[in-house]
């Protein structure tokens, strides 16, 4: 039985950069992160070293900027919706 998924996944491949940047506010330095999984509706990010982040921020990844809302946090990984 196929698994029902809420979003279609677009996983990064070897040819895509997995590095991304979190922009909390224009006056603050950007925070580096890695994209673990990416879909049309959200992403799983890994931030190391682990640090507190606001519930809303912008993600700069693969030449596009997305407004994000944190949905879950598990250690250095967090899930965001766009």
Residue, then its C-alpha position, 0 to 999 in steps of 0.5 A: x500500500x503506498x504511503x500517503x504523503x502530505x507533500x511531494x519530496x524534492x531531496x537534494x542530490x549530489x549536484x545540489x548544495x545542501x548548505x543553506x542559511x537562516x536569516x533571523x533578521x537583517x541586522x543579525x549575522x546569518x546562521x549556517x545550516x544543512x538541508x536534510x530533506x526538502x519539499x514544496x511545503x517545508x524542510x528538515x534542517x540541521x543546525x550545528x552547533x545547536x542554538x535557539x532559533x525564533x519560531x519564524x525566520x527566512x531560509x536562503x537555499x538554492x537561490x531562493x528565500x522562503x519564509x519558515x515557521x518551526x514545526x518541530x525540534x529534535x536535537x540539532x534538527x528542526x522541521x519547518x513549514x513554508 
